[in-house]
Amino acid sequence: MSEERFTVGAGAGRLDKFLADKLSDVSRAHCRALVEKGRVTVDGRVKSPAYKLRGGEVVSVRIGDADWVLPAFDKWILHEDKDILVLHKPSGIVCHPVGESWLKRPEAVLDDTEATLAGILWHERPEVRTSGVERCGLIHRLDRQTSGVLVTAKRPKAQKALLKGFRERSVKKVYRAIVVGRLSETKVDAPIGRLPGRRKVQVSPWGKDAKTEFKTVEFAKGMSLVEARPKTGRTHQIRAHLALLGHPVVGDHEWFKDEENAALKRLGHQPPSRMMLHAYRLRFTHPTSEKTVSYTGALPADFKNYWKSFK
């Protein structure tokens, strides 16, 4: 945590704007959130973001002061050495905060209202704070609801090598997903992107090339346990490609809508507690030994039990 103090001059205006001017590497939205959380005081008193400064006051701000409960991080670790950390990320954990303040001032990652993977790494691994890695060691990301295997870097050289592996598509990924219906073994080659002005990622002729291989591992009571092998690494690629095939991931709020829920109900099944997508295996070249390594994350209990309910 860092604490900074500023003496207010004449004509400073709103408190949140004053902070944003003083903290050039922190966004105004982030400054406003700090004020709302009580991390900012004016002459020792908490004020609102819109508080009008008169001049002469002393403004104090605390940055990087986590108020979330640390999860059982050590239980997530599949492998750790001096260069890398391989994790089994639970569903419900976001990889990093929204916005860019944490990229410019890394300790700001602790200011989020919830624990993110980036914040946990910053809090739990001193190497992330001292070695010079970027993005708190993150290499790639998984959606909030997606569980599974994820690799992070503890040293800049390792981060650079891993990023190169992802960029050159030498990293091999295997996912598991649950869908309605029987999915035949197939390959999808369809570009992924966002339409202008839209947030949703989808198959689009204006998107970037995206390729995924699918096959059914098991079939039970009208449901398929699917294996997905993405050959490219586009955002939401597996989800978008399964939706294109007419078999969106069960529980996916973007594509599993009323019609899909009705089909699930006709089969006599209940909707899941979250999106049933899991990053099952990750294979890559270790950045130091240069040997091929592979890590598998067992299906978590909620995923496994949901699939068992069909059998």
N, C-alpha and C positions, 0 to 999 in steps of 0.2 A: 504494500500500500504506500502511496505517496500523498503528502499533504502540501498544498501550496497556499500562500496568502498574498493578497493583492490589496493595495490601498486605492480606494476609488477617487478618481479625479472628478472635475466638474463635467456635467452633461453626459454622464455615463448611461442613463436610461435604464431599460429593463435589466433585471439581474441575469436572466439566461443569455441575453445578447452580450452583456458585459463579459460573462465567462467565456463565451464562444470567441470573443475578440482576444481575450487573454490566452486562451488555450487553443492555439491555432491548429493543433493536431487532433482536436476533439470536436465533433460536430455539434451544432446548436441543439439538435434533438437529444444528443447524449447529455449535454449540459443541463437541459431541461429535466431529463430523467434523474440526474444527480440531485438537482434541487428538490424534486418531488419526493425523493427517497430520504431527504434530510441529511444528505452528504455535504450540503453547502450551508454555511452560516454567515450572517451579516452582523458584525459586532457580537458574535456568540449566539445569535438567535436564528432559528430556521425561518425562512421566508418562502413566498411563492415564486414561481418562475417570472411572473409579471411584476414583481415588486420593483418600484421605481427608486433607484439609488439617487441620493441627494448630493453625494460627494463627501469625502472624508472618512467614510466607513472602511472597515477592514473586512474583506471577504475571504473566507477560508473554504477550501474544497478538498475533499478526500476522494482519491481515485484509486481503484483497484482494491476495494474493500468488500469482499464477498460476503453476502448475507444468506446464501443458500446452503443447505445441508449437503455435505460431501457424500456422494454415493459410495458403494463398496467397490471402489476402483480396482483394488488388487485382485478381486475375483474376475475381473474382465480380462486379465492378462493371459494370452496364449504363449507369448514368447517375449523375452526382453534381453538385449545385450547392450553394449556401449553405444551402438549406432542406431538401432531401431527398436520399436515397441509395437508388437502385434496384439490387437485387442479384439475381443468379442463384444461389440457394442450392443447394449440392450435396446429394444424398441422404446421410444419415448425420449431419447436423448438427441438434442440438436447438435450438429457438429460445430457450428460457430455462430456468433451473434449476427443479427442483421446490422447493416451499416458498415462503415469503414474505420470508425474510431479505433477499434482494437488492432487494426493493421498498422496504423500510424503510431499508436501508443499501446503496446501489447498488454500492459497491466489493466487497461480499460476492459479487457475481456472478463474481468472479475465483477464488473459493475452490472452485468445482466441480472435480471430478476430470477433467472433459473440457471442451473448448472448446464453449461455447454461442454462438449468434449474439449474444445480449445481452452476453455477456462480451467477445466480439471487438469489438463496437461500442464498449464502454466502454474497451477497451484501445487501439483504433486511431483513434478519433475524439474529440479533446479537446472538441468541441462537446457531445458527449453528457454529459460530466462538468461542463461549465460553463454551458450555456445554460438549464438548468432543465427539459429534457424529462423526461417520466416513462417508466418501464419501459425505460430505456436507448434510447429512441427507437422502440421497437417499436410498430407499428400493428396488424398482424395476424400470424398465424403459419401455418406449414406443418408437417405432421407430420415426425418425424425422417426417415422414409424417402422422403418426397415431395420431389422436386427442383423448382426453378423460380423464377419471378419473385416478388419480394417487395419492398415499399416501406417504408422507415423514415424517421423525421423527425430533423432536426438542430436544429430550433428549436421552442419551444413553440407558436408561432402556426401553424406548418406542421402540427404534430402534431394540434392541435385541428381544423384544417380537414380533414385526411385522415380522422380518426376520424369526423367528421360525415358525410363522403362514404360511408364504409363503413356507418355507422348508417342513413343515408337510402337506401342501396342504389343510389347513383349510380355506384359503382365497378363496372366490368364485368370479369369474370374468365372466362378460357377455360382448360380443362385438357385434357390428353391422358391416356388410360388404355388398357391392353391387357386384353382379356377373352377368355374362351373362348366360342365360338359367334358367331352373327350377331345383332347387336343392331339392331333396327329403330329408325328415328327416332321418338322418343317424349318425352313430358313427364311428369315425376313430381311429384306434389303430395302429399307425405306428411310428417307432423310427425316431428321428430327429438328424442330426449331420452334420459335415463338412467332406468331403472326404479329405484325406491327400493332402496338398498343395493347397487346394481350399478355397476360401473365402465364397462361397455361402453355406448357410444352406439349407439342403434338406432332404427328406426322404431317410434313408440309413439303411441297416441292421446293420451297425457298430455304429449307433447313440444311443442316450438315449431314453428310453421309453417315448412316447408322446400320449396323448389321448384327443380327442376333440369331442363334440357333436354339431351337426348342425341341424337347422330347418329353413324353409322359413317363414318369417313374412308376407311378401307381394310379389305378383307377378304382373308385369305390363309390357306390350309390350316387352316380351322376356327377361325381367330382373328380378332378385330376390333380395329382401332385406333380408339378411340372419342374423340369430342370431347364434353366436358361443359361446359355453361354454367350455373353455379349462379345463381339469381336471389335467393337468400338466402345468409346466411353462417354456417350452423350448423356446429358441430364435427363432422368426419367425414361431412359431408352427402353428398358424391359417393360415398364408399365405401358408406354405408348404403343409398343409393338404388340403386346398381348391384347390391348384394346382394339388395335387394327384387325387382329385375327378374330375378333368377336368373343374373346375370352379374357376380359379384364381381371386383374388380380382381385380376389374377394376382399372386400373392405376398403378398396381404393376409392377415396372420396372424390377423385377427379373423374373416374370412368365407371365405377360400379354404382349405378344410379337406380332409379325406381324399377326400370324394366329388369335389370339384373337381380335386384333384391326380390322381385316377384318370382323370377325363375328359381332362385334359391329356396323361397318359401314353398313353391310347388313341389320341390323335392323333399320337403319336410325338414329342412335344415335352418338353423338359426344363424344370423349374421355374426361375424367374429368381433372380438373386442378391439381389433386394430387391423391394419392392412397386412395380409398374409404373404409377405415377401421377406426373404432371408438371404443374406450374402453368405453362402455355404462354404466356399473354398477360395483361397487366393494363392496363386503360385507366381513367384518372381525370382529374379536374380538378386542374391544378397549383395548389398552395396560394398561390403568389405571382403568377404570370402569369395565372392563371384560365383558361388555355387547356387544351383537352383534349389529353392526351398518352397515348401507348400504347407499351408496351415488351414485346418478345417474347424469350423465352428458348429458344434452340434446344434440341432434344432432346439430352440428354447421351449420351455414347458408349454407356454400358451399356444405356440404353433403346433407342437407335437400333439397336444391334447385335442386341439381343434380337428386335426386330421384323423386322430383316433376315433373321434365321434362319428365318423362316416363308416367305420369298419366294425 
